[in-house]
Amino acid sequence: MQTILIIAIVILALLVVVSLVRGIIAFMKSTKVDLESGQVDQVSEMQLMQNKMMFNRIKYQALAIVVVAILLAISQ
């Protein structure tokens, strides 16, 4: 059981990193588009993607914390 939980933690940590990187890339693209177009009033597709990726990052971090709590509970 502990092995499964450790694998789940590793997978969730990788998902956190992937979401973080994708969110940062979306942020850089949206900033570049905003600077080139001069329009900052509209919400762009990249900004929506950035928000989605950052929400995913928070979700995966929360799940990883839950798995760590379960792992600590069953190991004692």
All heavy atoms as a GROMACS GRO file, in nm:
protein
  585
    1MET      N    1   0.082  -0.119   0.000
    1MET     CA    2   0.000   0.000   0.000
    1MET      C    3   0.087   0.126   0.000
    1MET      O    4   0.054   0.224  -0.066
    1MET     CB    5  -0.093  -0.003   0.122
    1MET     CG    6  -0.185   0.114   0.133
    1MET     SD    7  -0.304   0.114  -0.001
    1MET     CE    8  -0.410   0.242   0.047
    2GLN      N    9   0.196   0.121   0.077
    2GLN     CA   10   0.284   0.237   0.083
    2GLN      C   11   0.349   0.264  -0.052
    2GLN      O   12   0.366   0.380  -0.089
    2GLN     CB   13   0.391   0.217   0.190
    2GLN     CG   14   0.336   0.223   0.330
    2GLN     CD   15   0.446   0.206   0.434
    2GLN    OE1   16   0.557   0.169   0.402
    2GLN    NE2   17   0.412   0.232   0.560
    3THR      N   18   0.381   0.158  -0.123
    3THR     CA   19   0.443   0.175  -0.255
    3THR      C   20   0.348   0.247  -0.350
    3THR      O   21   0.390   0.337  -0.424
    3THR     CB   22   0.482   0.038  -0.313
    3THR    OG1   23   0.562  -0.031  -0.219
    3THR    CG2   24   0.557   0.054  -0.442
    4ILE      N   25   0.222   0.211  -0.347
    4ILE     CA   26   0.123   0.274  -0.433
    4ILE      C   27   0.110   0.423  -0.399
    4ILE      O   28   0.102   0.508  -0.488
    4ILE     CB   29  -0.013   0.202  -0.421
    4ILE    CG1   30  -0.001   0.060  -0.477
    4ILE    CG2   31  -0.122   0.279  -0.494
    4ILE    CD1   32  -0.122  -0.026  -0.450
    5LEU      N   33   0.109   0.454  -0.270
    5LEU     CA   34   0.096   0.593  -0.229
    5LEU      C   35   0.219   0.675  -0.267
    5LEU      O   36   0.208   0.790  -0.308
    5LEU     CB   37   0.070   0.601  -0.079
    5LEU     CG   38  -0.067   0.549  -0.034
    5LEU    CD1   39  -0.075   0.550   0.119
    5LEU    CD2   40  -0.179   0.630  -0.094
    6ILE      N   41   0.337   0.615  -0.256
    6ILE     CA   42   0.458   0.686  -0.295
    6ILE      C   43   0.459   0.712  -0.445
    6ILE      O   44   0.495   0.821  -0.492
    6ILE     CB   45   0.584   0.608  -0.251
    6ILE    CG1   46   0.592   0.612  -0.098
    6ILE    CG2   47   0.709   0.664  -0.314
    6ILE    CD1   48   0.698   0.523  -0.039
    7ILE      N   49   0.416   0.614  -0.524
    7ILE     CA   50   0.405   0.633  -0.669
    7ILE      C   51   0.305   0.743  -0.700
    7ILE      O   52   0.327   0.827  -0.788
    7ILE     CB   53   0.368   0.500  -0.738
    7ILE    CG1   54   0.485   0.402  -0.727
    7ILE    CG2   55   0.329   0.522  -0.883
    7ILE    CD1   56   0.451   0.261  -0.772
    8ALA      N   57   0.194   0.747  -0.626
    8ALA     CA   58   0.093   0.852  -0.647
    8ALA      C   59   0.151   0.989  -0.615
    8ALA      O   60   0.125   1.087  -0.687
    8ALA     CB   61  -0.030   0.825  -0.560
    9ILE      N   62   0.232   0.998  -0.510
    9ILE     CA   63   0.295   1.126  -0.475
    9ILE      C   64   0.388   1.172  -0.586
    9ILE      O   65   0.388   1.289  -0.625
    9ILE     CB   66   0.370   1.115  -0.341
    9ILE    CG1   67   0.271   1.097  -0.227
    9ILE    CG2   68   0.457   1.238  -0.316
    9ILE    CD1   69   0.334   1.062  -0.094
   10VAL      N   70   0.467   1.080  -0.639
   10VAL     CA   71   0.560   1.115  -0.747
   10VAL      C   72   0.484   1.161  -0.871
   10VAL      O   73   0.520   1.263  -0.933
   10VAL     CB   74   0.653   0.995  -0.780
   10VAL    CG1   75   0.733   1.020  -0.906
   10VAL    CG2   76   0.745   0.966  -0.663
   11ILE      N   77   0.379   1.091  -0.907
   11ILE     CA   78   0.299   1.129  -1.024
   11ILE      C   79   0.236   1.266  -1.003
   11ILE      O   80   0.238   1.352  -1.092
   11ILE     CB   81   0.192   1.021  -1.054
   11ILE    CG1   82   0.260   0.894  -1.106
   11ILE    CG2   83   0.090   1.072  -1.155
   11ILE    CD1   84   0.168   0.775  -1.118
   12LEU      N   85   0.180   1.289  -0.884
   12LEU     CA   86   0.119   1.419  -0.856
   12LEU      C   87   0.222   1.531  -0.856
   12LEU      O   88   0.194   1.642  -0.904
   12LEU     CB   89   0.044   1.415  -0.722
   12LEU     CG   90  -0.086   1.334  -0.724
   12LEU    CD1   91  -0.137   1.313  -0.582
   12LEU    CD2   92  -0.190   1.402  -0.809
   13ALA      N   93   0.341   1.503  -0.807
   13ALA     CA   94   0.447   1.604  -0.810
   13ALA      C   95   0.486   1.637  -0.954
   13ALA      O   96   0.508   1.754  -0.988
   13ALA     CB   97   0.569   1.555  -0.732
   14LEU      N   98   0.492   1.537  -1.039
   14LEU     CA   99   0.522   1.562  -1.180
   14LEU      C  100   0.411   1.644  -1.246
   14LEU      O  101   0.439   1.733  -1.326
   14LEU     CB  102   0.541   1.430  -1.255
   14LEU     CG  103   0.671   1.354  -1.223
   14LEU    CD1  104   0.670   1.217  -1.291
   14LEU    CD2  105   0.792   1.434  -1.265
   15LEU      N  106   0.286   1.614  -1.212
   15LEU     CA  107   0.174   1.692  -1.266
   15LEU      C  108   0.180   1.837  -1.220
   15LEU      O  109   0.147   1.928  -1.296
   15LEU     CB  110   0.041   1.627  -1.226
   15LEU     CG  111   0.007   1.496  -1.297
   15LEU    CD1  112  -0.116   1.432  -1.235
   15LEU    CD2  113  -0.014   1.519  -1.445
   16VAL      N  114   0.224   1.858  -1.096
   16VAL     CA  115   0.239   1.995  -1.045
   16VAL      C  116   0.343   2.069  -1.128
   16VAL      O  117   0.321   2.183  -1.171
   16VAL     CB  118   0.278   1.994  -0.896
   16VAL    CG1  119   0.326   2.132  -0.851
   16VAL    CG2  120   0.162   1.948  -0.810
   17VAL      N  121   0.457   2.005  -1.153
   17VAL     CA  122   0.564   2.070  -1.230
   17VAL      C  123   0.518   2.098  -1.372
   17VAL      O  124   0.541   2.208  -1.426
   17VAL     CB  125   0.690   1.982  -1.228
   17VAL    CG1  126   0.795   2.035  -1.325
   17VAL    CG2  127   0.748   1.975  -1.089
   18VAL      N  128   0.451   2.003  -1.435
   18VAL     CA  129   0.402   2.023  -1.572
   18VAL      C  130   0.302   2.138  -1.577
   18VAL      O  131   0.309   2.224  -1.666
   18VAL     CB  132   0.339   1.893  -1.628
   18VAL    CG1  133   0.264   1.918  -1.757
   18VAL    CG2  134   0.447   1.787  -1.649
   19SER      N  135   0.210   2.143  -1.483
   19SER     CA  136   0.112   2.252  -1.479
   19SER      C  137   0.179   2.386  -1.456
   19SER      O  138   0.141   2.487  -1.518
   19SER     CB  139   0.009   2.228  -1.368
   19SER     OG  140  -0.065   2.112  -1.393
   20LEU      N  141   0.279   2.388  -1.370
   20LEU     CA  142   0.351   2.512  -1.344
   20LEU      C  143   0.423   2.562  -1.469
   20LEU      O  144   0.413   2.678  -1.505
   20LEU     CB  145   0.451   2.492  -1.230
   20LEU     CG  146   0.535   2.612  -1.192
   20LEU    CD1  147   0.445   2.723  -1.137
   20LEU    CD2  148   0.638   2.573  -1.089
   21VAL      N  149   0.491   2.472  -1.537
   21VAL     CA  150   0.564   2.510  -1.658
   21VAL      C  151   0.468   2.557  -1.766
   21VAL      O  152   0.492   2.660  -1.832
   21VAL     CB  153   0.652   2.394  -1.707
   21VAL    CG1  154   0.710   2.421  -1.844
   21VAL    CG2  155   0.764   2.368  -1.608
   22ARG      N  156   0.358   2.484  -1.786
   22ARG     CA  157   0.261   2.525  -1.888
   22ARG      C  158   0.198   2.660  -1.854
   22ARG      O  159   0.173   2.742  -1.943
   22ARG     CB  160   0.153   2.419  -1.905
   22ARG     CG  161   0.205   2.294  -1.975
   22ARG     CD  162   0.098   2.192  -1.996
   22ARG     NE  163   0.002   2.242  -2.096
   22ARG     CZ  164  -0.115   2.184  -2.119
   22ARG    NH1  165  -0.152   2.078  -2.051
   22ARG    NH2  166  -0.196   2.233  -2.210
   23GLY      N  167   0.174   2.685  -1.725
   23GLY     CA  168   0.119   2.814  -1.683
   23GLY      C  169   0.217   2.928  -1.706
   23GLY      O  170   0.179   3.036  -1.750
   24ILE      N  171   0.344   2.903  -1.678
   24ILE     CA  172   0.446   3.006  -1.701
   24ILE      C  173   0.462   3.034  -1.850
   24ILE      O  174   0.474   3.150  -1.891
   24ILE     CB  175   0.580   2.964  -1.637
   24ILE    CG1  176   0.567   2.968  -1.485
   24ILE    CG2  177   0.694   3.053  -1.684
   24ILE    CD1  178   0.684   2.911  -1.410
   25ILE      N  179   0.458   2.929  -1.932
   25ILE     CA  180   0.467   2.949  -2.077
   25ILE      C  181   0.348   3.030  -2.128
   25ILE      O  182   0.364   3.122  -2.209
   25ILE     CB  183   0.479   2.813  -2.150
   25ILE    CG1  184   0.615   2.750  -2.120
   25ILE    CG2  185   0.457   2.828  -2.299
   25ILE    CD1  186   0.628   2.607  -2.166
   26ALA      N  187   0.228   2.998  -2.080
   26ALA     CA  188   0.110   3.073  -2.120
   26ALA      C  189   0.121   3.219  -2.074
   26ALA      O  190   0.081   3.310  -2.147
   26ALA     CB  191  -0.016   3.009  -2.062
   27PHE      N  192   0.176   3.241  -1.956
   27PHE     CA  193   0.196   3.378  -1.906
   27PHE      C  194   0.292   3.455  -1.995
   27PHE      O  195   0.267   3.570  -2.031
   27PHE     CB  196   0.250   3.374  -1.763
   27PHE     CG  197   0.287   3.509  -1.709
   27PHE    CD1  198   0.190   3.600  -1.674
   27PHE    CD2  199   0.419   3.544  -1.695
   27PHE    CE1  200   0.223   3.725  -1.625
   27PHE    CE2  201   0.455   3.668  -1.646
   27PHE     CZ  202   0.356   3.759  -1.611
   28MET      N  203   0.402   3.391  -2.033
   28MET     CA  204   0.500   3.458  -2.120
   28MET      C  205   0.441   3.490  -2.257
   28MET      O  206   0.464   3.597  -2.311
   28MET     CB  207   0.626   3.373  -2.132
   28MET     CG  208   0.704   3.368  -2.004
   28MET     SD  209   0.854   3.266  -1.995
   28MET     CE  210   0.888   3.213  -2.156
   29LYS      N  211   0.362   3.396  -2.311
   29LYS     CA  212   0.300   3.422  -2.442
   29LYS      C  213   0.197   3.533  -2.434
   29LYS      O  214   0.189   3.617  -2.523
   29LYS     CB  215   0.234   3.293  -2.495
   29LYS     CG  216   0.332   3.193  -2.548
   29LYS     CD  217   0.259   3.073  -2.603
   29LYS     CE  218   0.356   2.968  -2.655
   29LYS     NZ  219   0.284   2.850  -2.704
   30SER      N  220   0.117   3.533  -2.326
   30SER     CA  221   0.014   3.638  -2.314
   30SER      C  222   0.078   3.774  -2.293
   30SER      O  223   0.031   3.874  -2.345
   30SER     CB  224  -0.083   3.605  -2.201
   30SER     OG  225  -0.020   3.614  -2.076
   31THR      N  226   0.187   3.778  -2.218
   31THR     CA  227   0.257   3.905  -2.198
   31THR      C  228   0.315   3.956  -2.330
   31THR      O  229   0.305   4.074  -2.361
   31THR     CB  230   0.370   3.888  -2.094
   31THR    OG1  231   0.312   3.840  -1.973
   31THR    CG2  232   0.438   4.020  -2.066
   32LYS      N  233   0.372   3.866  -2.409
   32LYS     CA  234   0.429   3.904  -2.538
   32LYS      C  235   0.320   3.957  -2.632
   32LYS      O  236   0.337   4.059  -2.697
   32LYS     CB  237   0.499   3.784  -2.601
   32LYS     CG  238   0.565   3.814  -2.732
   32LYS     CD  239   0.632   3.691  -2.789
   32LYS     CE  240   0.691   3.721  -2.926
   32LYS     NZ  241   0.749   3.603  -2.987
   33VAL      N  242   0.207   3.888  -2.635
   33VAL     CA  243   0.096   3.931  -2.722
   33VAL      C  244   0.043   4.066  -2.675
   33VAL      O  245   0.014   4.154  -2.757
   33VAL     CB  246  -0.016   3.824  -2.722
   33VAL    CG1  247  -0.143   3.877  -2.786
   33VAL    CG2  248   0.031   3.698  -2.793
   34ASP      N  249   0.031   4.085  -2.544
   34ASP     CA  250  -0.017   4.213  -2.490
   34ASP      C  251   0.077   4.327  -2.525
   34ASP      O  252   0.034   4.437  -2.559
   34ASP     CB  253  -0.035   4.207  -2.339
   34ASP     CG  254  -0.154   4.121  -2.298
   34ASP    OD1  255  -0.239   4.094  -2.385
   34ASP    OD2  256  -0.160   4.082  -2.180
   35LEU      N  257   0.206   4.302  -2.517
   35LEU     CA  258   0.303   4.406  -2.549
   35LEU      C  259   0.301   4.441  -2.698
   35LEU      O  260   0.313   4.556  -2.736
   35LEU     CB  261   0.444   4.362  -2.508
   35LEU     CG  262   0.471   4.360  -2.358
   35LEU    CD1  263   0.609   4.301  -2.331
   35LEU    CD2  264   0.460   4.498  -2.299
   36GLU      N  265   0.285   4.339  -2.783
   36GLU     CA  266   0.284   4.364  -2.927
   36GLU      C  267   0.156   4.431  -2.973
   36GLU      O  268   0.158   4.516  -3.061
   36GLU     CB  269   0.304   4.232  -3.002
   36GLU     CG  270   0.445   4.177  -2.990
   36GLU     CD  271   0.460   4.040  -3.054
   36GLU    OE1  272   0.358   3.982  -3.097
   36GLU    OE2  273   0.573   3.990  -3.057
   37SER      N  274   0.043   4.393  -2.914
   37SER     CA  275  -0.084   4.448  -2.960
   37SER      C  276  -0.118   4.580  -2.891
   37SER      O  277  -0.192   4.661  -2.946
   37SER     CB  278  -0.197   4.348  -2.937
   37SER     OG  279  -0.223   4.333  -2.799
   38GLY      N  280  -0.070   4.598  -2.771
   38GLY     CA  281  -0.101   4.721  -2.698
   38GLY      C  282  -0.238   4.717  -2.632
   38GLY      O  283  -0.280   4.814  -2.570
   39GLN      N  284  -0.309   4.607  -2.642
   39GLN     CA  285  -0.441   4.594  -2.581
   39GLN      C  286  -0.430   4.506  -2.458
   39GLN      O  287  -0.396   4.390  -2.466
   39GLN     CB  288  -0.540   4.532  -2.679
   39GLN     CG  289  -0.564   4.616  -2.802
   39GLN     CD  290  -0.659   4.547  -2.898
   39GLN    OE1  291  -0.694   4.432  -2.880
   39GLN    NE2  292  -0.699   4.617  -3.002
   40VAL      N  293  -0.463   4.564  -2.344
   40VAL     CA  294  -0.459   4.487  -2.221
   40VAL      C  295  -0.599   4.474  -2.161
   40VAL      O  296  -0.616   4.416  -2.057
   40VAL     CB  297  -0.365   4.550  -2.116
   40VAL    CG1  298  -0.242   4.471  -2.093
   40VAL    CG2  299  -0.331   4.692  -2.149
   41ASP      N  300  -0.698   4.526  -2.230
   41ASP     CA  301  -0.834   4.523  -2.178
   41ASP      C  302  -0.901   4.388  -2.197
   41ASP      O  303  -0.986   4.350  -2.118
   41ASP     CB  304  -0.919   4.632  -2.246
   41ASP     CG  305  -0.867   4.772  -2.215
   41ASP    OD1  306  -0.797   4.786  -2.114
   41ASP    OD2  307  -0.896   4.864  -2.293
   42GLN      N  308  -0.864   4.317  -2.299
   42GLN     CA  309  -0.930   4.191  -2.331
   42GLN      C  310  -0.859   4.075  -2.262
   42GLN      O  311  -0.739   4.075  -2.243
   42GLN     CB  312  -0.929   4.167  -2.481
   42GLN     CG  313  -1.001   4.273  -2.561
   42GLN     CD  314  -0.987   4.248  -2.710
   42GLN    OE1  315  -0.913   4.162  -2.753
   42GLN    NE2  316  -1.058   4.326  -2.788
   43VAL      N  317  -0.938   3.974  -2.226
   43VAL     CA  318  -0.882   3.851  -2.171
   43VAL      C  319  -0.850   3.760  -2.288
   43VAL      O  320  -0.938   3.722  -2.364
   43VAL     CB  321  -0.982   3.783  -2.075
   43VAL    CG1  322  -0.927   3.652  -2.024
   43VAL    CG2  323  -1.018   3.875  -1.961
   44SER      N  324  -0.724   3.728  -2.301
   44SER     CA  325  -0.682   3.648  -2.415
   44SER      C  326  -0.693   3.499  -2.384
   44SER      O  327  -0.711   3.457  -2.269
   44SER     CB  328  -0.539   3.682  -2.456
   44SER     OG  329  -0.449   3.634  -2.358
   45GLU      N  330  -0.679   3.420  -2.488
   45GLU     CA  331  -0.684   3.274  -2.474
   45GLU      C  332  -0.568   3.226  -2.386
   45GLU      O  333  -0.584   3.133  -2.306
   45GLU     CB  334  -0.675   3.211  -2.612
   45GLU     CG  335  -0.683   3.061  -2.612
   45GLU     CD  336  -0.675   3.002  -2.751
   45GLU    OE1  337  -0.717   3.069  -2.847
   45GLU    OE2  338  -0.627   2.889  -2.762
   46MET      N  339  -0.453   3.288  -2.399
   46MET     CA  340  -0.336   3.249  -2.320
   46MET      C  341  -0.357   3.281  -2.171
   46MET      O  342  -0.313   3.206  -2.084
   46MET     CB  343  -0.210   3.319  -2.369
   46MET     CG  344  -0.154   3.261  -2.495
   46MET     SD  345  -0.098   3.092  -2.470
   46MET     CE  346  -0.194   3.007  -2.592
   47GLN      N  347  -0.425   3.389  -2.142
   47GLN     CA  348  -0.453   3.423  -2.002
   47GLN      C  349  -0.550   3.322  -1.941
   47GLN      O  350  -0.535   3.284  -1.824
   47GLN     CB  351  -0.509   3.564  -1.991
   47GLN     CG  352  -0.405   3.670  -2.020
   47GLN     CD  353  -0.464   3.809  -2.033
   47GLN    OE1  354  -0.581   3.823  -2.068
   47GLN    NE2  355  -0.385   3.911  -2.006
   48LEU      N  356  -0.646   3.278  -2.019
   48LEU     CA  357  -0.738   3.174  -1.971
   48LEU      C  358  -0.664   3.043  -1.948
   48LEU      O  359  -0.689   2.972  -1.850
   48LEU     CB  360  -0.854   3.155  -2.069
   48LEU     CG  361  -0.948   3.274  -2.083
   48LEU    CD1  362  -1.051   3.248  -2.193
   48LEU    CD2  363  -1.018   3.302  -1.952
   49MET      N  364  -0.572   3.012  -2.038
   49MET     CA  365  -0.490   2.891  -2.024
   49MET      C  366  -0.403   2.901  -1.899
   49MET      O  367  -0.386   2.804  -1.825
   49MET     CB  368  -0.404   2.872  -2.149
   49MET     CG  369  -0.311   2.755  -2.142
   49MET     SD  370  -0.404   2.604  -2.148
   49MET     CE  371  -0.285   2.499  -2.222
   50GLN      N  372  -0.348   3.019  -1.875
   50GLN     CA  373  -0.265   3.040  -1.757
   50GLN      C  374  -0.345   3.016  -1.630
   50GLN      O  375  -0.300   2.947  -1.538
   50GLN     CB  376  -0.210   3.182  -1.759
   50GLN     CG  377  -0.133   3.219  -1.635
   50GLN     CD  378  -0.102   3.368  -1.630
   50GLN    OE1  379  -0.127   3.441  -1.724
   50GLN    NE2  380  -0.049   3.412  -1.519
   51ASN      N  381  -0.465   3.071  -1.624
   51ASN     CA  382  -0.550   3.052  -1.507
   51ASN      C  383  -0.585   2.905  -1.488
   51ASN      O  384  -0.586   2.854  -1.376
   51ASN     CB  385  -0.678   3.135  -1.519
   51ASN     CG  386  -0.652   3.282  -1.501
   51ASN    OD1  387  -0.550   3.322  -1.447
   51ASN    ND2  388  -0.744   3.364  -1.548
   52LYS      N  389  -0.614   2.836  -1.596
   52LYS     CA  390  -0.648   2.694  -1.590
   52LYS      C  391  -0.531   2.613  -1.537
   52LYS      O  392  -0.546   2.525  -1.451
   52LYS     CB  393  -0.689   2.644  -1.728
   52LYS     CG  394  -0.727   2.498  -1.733
   52LYS     CD  395  -0.764   2.457  -1.873
   52LYS     CE  396  -0.787   2.308  -1.881
   52LYS     NZ  397  -0.804   2.262  -2.018
   53MET      N  398  -0.411   2.640  -1.586
   53MET     CA  399  -0.293   2.565  -1.543
   53MET      C  400  -0.259   2.593  -1.396
   53MET      O  401  -0.219   2.504  -1.323
   53MET     CB  402  -0.172   2.598  -1.631
   53MET     CG  403  -0.180   2.539  -1.770
   53MET     SD  404  -0.189   2.359  -1.768
   53MET     CE  405  -0.358   2.332  -1.819
   54MET      N  406  -0.275   2.716  -1.354
   54MET     CA  407  -0.246   2.748  -1.215
   54MET      C  408  -0.349   2.684  -1.121
   54MET      O  409  -0.316   2.638  -1.012
   54MET     CB  410  -0.241   2.899  -1.193
   54MET     CG  411  -0.122   2.965  -1.258
   54MET     SD  412   0.035   2.898  -1.200
   54MET     CE  413   0.124   2.877  -1.352
   55PHE      N  414  -0.474   2.675  -1.165
   55PHE     CA  415  -0.574   2.605  -1.085
   55PHE      C  416  -0.542   2.457  -1.078
   55PHE      O  417  -0.555   2.394  -0.973
   55PHE     CB  418  -0.714   2.627  -1.143
   55PHE     CG  419  -0.821   2.557  -1.064
   55PHE    CD1  420  -0.862   2.608  -0.941
   55PHE    CD2  421  -0.880   2.441  -1.109
   55PHE    CE1  422  -0.959   2.544  -0.867
   55PHE    CE2  423  -0.976   2.376  -1.036
   55PHE     CZ  424  -1.016   2.427  -0.915
   56ASN      N  425  -0.497   2.399  -1.191
   56ASN     CA  426  -0.457   2.258  -1.191
   56ASN      C  427  -0.340   2.235  -1.096
   56ASN      O  428  -0.335   2.134  -1.027
   56ASN     CB  429  -0.419   2.212  -1.332
   56ASN     CG  430  -0.539   2.187  -1.420
   56ASN    OD1  431  -0.651   2.176  -1.370
   56ASN    ND2  432  -0.518   2.181  -1.549
   57ARG      N  433  -0.246   2.328  -1.094
   57ARG     CA  434  -0.130   2.315  -1.005
   57ARG      C  435  -0.175   2.309  -0.859
   57ARG      O  436  -0.132   2.223  -0.783
   57ARG     CB  437  -0.035   2.432  -1.024
   57ARG     CG  438   0.088   2.426  -0.934
   57ARG     CD  439   0.175   2.547  -0.950
   57ARG     NE  440   0.106   2.673  -0.925
   57ARG     CZ  441   0.093   2.727  -0.804
   57ARG    NH1  442   0.141   2.667  -0.698
   57ARG    NH2  443   0.031   2.842  -0.790
   58ILE      N  444  -0.266   2.397  -0.824
   58ILE     CA  445  -0.317   2.399  -0.686
   58ILE      C  446  -0.392   2.270  -0.654
   58ILE      O  447  -0.378   2.212  -0.546
   58ILE     CB  448  -0.407   2.522  -0.664
   58ILE    CG1  449  -0.323   2.650  -0.671
   58ILE    CG2  450  -0.481   2.515  -0.531
   58ILE    CD1  451  -0.404   2.776  -0.680
   59LYS      N  452  -0.471   2.222  -0.749
   59LYS     CA  453  -0.546   2.098  -0.731
   59LYS      C  454  -0.452   1.979  -0.709
   59LYS      O  455  -0.472   1.899  -0.617
   59LYS     CB  456  -0.635   2.076  -0.853
   59LYS     CG  457  -0.718   1.951  -0.850
   59LYS     CD  458  -0.813   1.942  -0.969
   59LYS     CE  459  -0.739   1.957  -1.100
   59LYS     NZ  460  -0.825   1.941  -1.218
   60TYR      N  461  -0.348   1.968  -0.791
   60TYR     CA  462  -0.254   1.857  -0.778
   60TYR      C  463  -0.173   1.866  -0.649
   60TYR      O  464  -0.143   1.764  -0.586
   60TYR     CB  465  -0.161   1.850  -0.898
   60TYR     CG  466  -0.232   1.819  -1.028
   60TYR    CD1  467  -0.198   1.885  -1.145
   60TYR    CD2  468  -0.335   1.726  -1.035
   60TYR    CE1  469  -0.263   1.858  -1.264
   60TYR    CE2  470  -0.401   1.699  -1.153
   60TYR     CZ  471  -0.364   1.766  -1.268
   60TYR     OH  472  -0.429   1.739  -1.385
   61GLN      N  473  -0.140   1.988  -0.608
   61GLN     CA  474  -0.069   2.003  -0.481
   61GLN      C  475  -0.157   1.959  -0.364
   61GLN      O  476  -0.109   1.894  -0.271
   61GLN     CB  477  -0.026   2.148  -0.460
   61GLN     CG  478   0.094   2.187  -0.542
   61GLN     CD  479   0.130   2.333  -0.525
   61GLN    OE1  480   0.043   2.417  -0.504
   61GLN    NE2  481   0.258   2.364  -0.538
   62ALA      N  482  -0.283   1.995  -0.368
   62ALA     CA  483  -0.376   1.955  -0.262
   62ALA      C  484  -0.390   1.802  -0.258
   62ALA      O  485  -0.389   1.742  -0.149
   62ALA     CB  486  -0.512   2.021  -0.282
   63LEU      N  487  -0.400   1.741  -0.374
   63LEU     CA  488  -0.410   1.595  -0.378
   63LEU      C  489  -0.283   1.530  -0.324
   63LEU      O  490  -0.289   1.428  -0.254
   63LEU     CB  491  -0.438   1.548  -0.521
   63LEU     CG  492  -0.578   1.576  -0.574
   63LEU    CD1  493  -0.587   1.543  -0.723
   63LEU    CD2  494  -0.682   1.498  -0.497
   64ALA      N  495  -0.168   1.586  -0.357
   64ALA     CA  496  -0.042   1.532  -0.306
   64ALA      C  497  -0.036   1.543  -0.154
   64ALA      O  498   0.011   1.450  -0.086
   64ALA     CB  499   0.076   1.605  -0.369
   65ILE      N  500  -0.084   1.652  -0.098
   65ILE     CA  501  -0.086   1.668   0.047
   65ILE      C  502  -0.178   1.566   0.111
   65ILE      O  503  -0.145   1.506   0.214
   65ILE     CB  504  -0.127   1.813   0.084
   65ILE    CG1  505  -0.016   1.909   0.046
   65ILE    CG2  506  -0.161   1.824   0.232
   65ILE    CD1  507  -0.054   2.054   0.056
   66VAL      N  508  -0.292   1.540   0.049
   66VAL     CA  509  -0.384   1.438   0.101
   66VAL      C  510  -0.318   1.301   0.099
   66VAL      O  511  -0.328   1.224   0.196
   66VAL     CB  512  -0.517   1.439   0.020
   66VAL    CG1  513  -0.601   1.317   0.053
   66VAL    CG2  514  -0.593   1.568   0.046
   67VAL      N  515  -0.249   1.268  -0.010
   67VAL     CA  516  -0.183   1.138  -0.020
   67VAL      C  517  -0.072   1.127   0.085
   67VAL      O  518  -0.055   1.022   0.147
   67VAL     CB  519  -0.128   1.114  -0.162
   67VAL    CG1  520  -0.044   0.989  -0.169
   67VAL    CG2  521  -0.243   1.106  -0.262
   68VAL      N  522   0.004   1.233   0.108
   68VAL     CA  523   0.107   1.232   0.212
   68VAL      C  524   0.043   1.212   0.350
   68VAL      O  525   0.096   1.134   0.432
   68VAL     CB  526   0.190   1.362   0.208
   68VAL    CG1  527   0.277   1.376   0.332
   68VAL    CG2  528   0.276   1.366   0.083
   69ALA      N  529  -0.069   1.276   0.375
   69ALA     CA  530  -0.138   1.259   0.503
   69ALA      C  531  -0.184   1.115   0.521
   69ALA      O  532  -0.171   1.057   0.629
   69ALA     CB  533  -0.256   1.355   0.513
   70ILE      N  534  -0.236   1.055   0.414
   70ILE     CA  535  -0.279   0.915   0.421
   70ILE      C  536  -0.159   0.825   0.446
   70ILE      O  537  -0.165   0.732   0.528
   70ILE     CB  538  -0.353   0.876   0.292
   70ILE    CG1  539  -0.486   0.949   0.282
   70ILE    CG2  540  -0.375   0.725   0.286
   70ILE    CD1  541  -0.556   0.935   0.148
   71LEU      N  542  -0.049   0.853   0.377
   71LEU     CA  543   0.072   0.773   0.394
   71LEU      C  544   0.122   0.782   0.538
   71LEU      O  545   0.161   0.680   0.597
   71LEU     CB  546   0.179   0.819   0.297
   71LEU     CG  547   0.311   0.744   0.295
   71LEU    CD1  548   0.289   0.598   0.256
   71LEU    CD2  549   0.411   0.808   0.202
   72LEU      N  550   0.121   0.903   0.594
   72LEU     CA  551   0.164   0.918   0.734
   72LEU      C  552   0.068   0.847   0.830
   72LEU      O  553   0.111   0.789   0.929
   72LEU     CB  554   0.173   1.066   0.768
   72LEU     CG  555   0.290   1.143   0.707
   72LEU    CD1  556   0.276   1.291   0.735
   72LEU    CD2  557   0.422   1.089   0.761
   73ALA      N  558  -0.060   0.850   0.800
   73ALA     CA  559  -0.159   0.787   0.888
   73ALA      C  560  -0.144   0.636   0.889
   73ALA      O  561  -0.157   0.573   0.995
   73ALA     CB  562  -0.300   0.827   0.846
   74ILE      N  563  -0.119   0.577   0.772
   74ILE     CA  564  -0.110   0.430   0.770
   74ILE      C  565   0.027   0.378   0.814
   74ILE      O  566   0.040   0.261   0.848
   74ILE     CB  567  -0.147   0.372   0.632
   74ILE    CG1  568  -0.045   0.411   0.527
   74ILE    CG2  569  -0.285   0.410   0.591
   74ILE    CD1  570  -0.058   0.331   0.400
   75SER      N  571   0.128   0.464   0.812
   75SER     CA  572   0.260   0.418   0.852
   75SER      C  573   0.279   0.418   1.003
   75SER      O  574   0.374   0.358   1.052
   75SER     CB  575   0.369   0.505   0.785
   75SER     OG  576   0.367   0.635   0.838
   76GLN      N  577   0.191   0.482   1.075
   76GLN     CA  578   0.206   0.485   1.221
   76GLN      C  579   0.132   0.374   1.289
   76GLN      O  580   0.039   0.320   1.259
   76GLN     CB  581   0.158   0.619   1.276
   76GLN     CG  582   0.251   0.728   1.235
   76GLN     CD  583   0.209   0.863   1.290
   76GLN    OE1  584   0.104   0.878   1.348
   76GLN    NE2  585   0.294   0.962   1.271
   0.00000   0.00000   0.00000
